[in-house]
Amino acid sequence: MVRIASKQPRKQRKARYNAAHHERGSLLHAPLSKELREKYNQRSVRVIKGDTVKVIRGDHSGTSGSVDSVITKKSQIVIDGVSVKKADGTEVPRPIDPSNVIVTELNLEDKRREQKLGGE
């Protein structure tokens, strides 16, 4: 977990940008939907490829899709169906911060993740 000791926003941003690789996973947590929160007794979970999420903030709010990739370096996720149009007309994926989405369905192919969540 990234330890942020200062109240100053510039130092908080700097701590996020300069976080070690093994600490960046804590920056990739997103809140769970109410149903999943009750089922697993957890408020948030680390987002991985294959999870289904719903965007709740920004220009793409209301859009649901599966997570195509996780950009650990920038602490962002790429969601299927969330894209922007470039000046030449091509569509490119729009990375989104995990705090702006809620997880509606979990990818439980990895058995370790299911055990960690403590589900059925």
SULVEN-V304142 format. One record per residue. RES is the residue in one small letter. SS is DSSP state (helix for helix, strand for strand, loop for the rest). PHI is phi in radians with two decimals (999 if undefined). Layout:
RES	SS	PHI
RES	SS	PHI
//
This chain:
m	loop	999
v	loop	-1.32
r	loop	-1.61
i	loop	-1.86
a	loop	-1.68
s	loop	-1.67
k	loop	-1.61
q	loop	-1.32
p	helix	-0.99
r	helix	-1.16
k	helix	-1.34
q	helix	-1.16
r	helix	-1.09
k	helix	-1.07
a	helix	-1.11
r	helix	-1.18
y	helix	-1.16
n	loop	-1.72
a	loop	-1.13
a	loop	-1.18
h	helix	-1.01
h	helix	-1.30
e	helix	-1.62
r	helix	-1.22
g	helix	-1.08
s	helix	-1.24
l	helix	-1.48
l	helix	-1.85
h	strand	-1.53
a	strand	-2.29
p	strand	-1.17
l	strand	-1.55
s	loop	-1.20
k	helix	-1.05
e	helix	-1.13
l	helix	-1.21
r	helix	-1.12
e	helix	-1.23
k	helix	-1.19
y	helix	-1.80
n	loop	0.93
q	loop	-2.35
r	loop	-1.54
s	strand	-2.48
v	strand	-2.57
r	strand	-1.26
v	loop	-1.41
i	loop	-2.23
k	loop	-1.06
g	loop	1.82
d	loop	-1.16
t	strand	-1.76
v	strand	-2.25
k	strand	-2.17
v	strand	-1.35
i	loop	-2.03
r	loop	-2.34
g	loop	1.66
d	loop	-1.13
h	loop	-1.78
s	loop	-1.08
g	loop	1.67
t	loop	-1.41
s	strand	-1.96
g	strand	-3.11
s	strand	-1.55
v	strand	-1.35
d	strand	-1.42
s	strand	-2.73
v	strand	-2.08
i	strand	-1.71
t	loop	-1.15
k	loop	-1.05
k	loop	-1.72
s	loop	0.95
q	strand	-2.37
i	strand	-2.21
v	strand	-1.91
i	strand	-1.97
d	loop	-1.10
g	loop	1.68
v	loop	-1.87
s	strand	-2.56
v	strand	-2.17
k	strand	-1.67
k	loop	-1.42
a	loop	-1.08
d	loop	-1.50
g	loop	1.69
t	loop	-1.39
e	strand	-1.63
v	strand	-2.21
p	strand	-1.13
r	loop	-1.89
p	loop	-1.12
i	strand	-2.25
d	strand	-1.26
p	helix	-1.08
s	helix	-1.24
n	helix	-1.68
v	strand	-2.28
i	strand	-2.13
v	strand	-1.46
t	strand	-1.79
e	strand	-2.60
l	loop	-1.70
n	loop	-1.55
l	loop	-1.88
e	loop	-1.15
d	loop	-1.45
k	helix	-1.17
r	helix	-1.13
r	helix	-1.18
e	helix	-1.12
q	helix	-1.16
k	helix	-1.14
l	helix	-1.28
g	loop	1.39
g	loop	-1.35
e	loop	-0.56
//
